[in-house]
């Protein structure tokens, strides 16, 4: 798990450096909020810590048969969580850092403040698209 975590961190840093060269510093802040990568890293580090603790616990003399069964069930649950997190993270890596994905994130970030702007009136779809385009252009500056 430590090797997977190291690889994940390397991929995240590479993505950040690539974005720093292609986009403005404002985009860097948006990419730092990437919950999928953060959750994957937390899962991998947590699994590594769990493996260390489980190894130590198994060597304790007062850890009986029921404790081993509980540890086995917990391990199976953790492995399923790791597999789901890994698959979600791999799917996320396919588009992370691309122009389309980054533009979508910027639009999502800009949509909230634009929708609740002065007067907070609801805009037509055409007006909303125009404001999002202006906000995206501003972020690219």
Secondary structure by P-SEA (a helix, b strand, c coil): caaaaaaaaaaaaaaaaaaaacccaaaaaaaaacaaaaaaaaaaaaaaaaaaaaaaaaacccccaaaaaaaaaaaaaaaaaaaaaaaaaaaaacccccaaaaaaaaaaaaaaaaaaccccccccaaaaaaaaaaaaaaaac
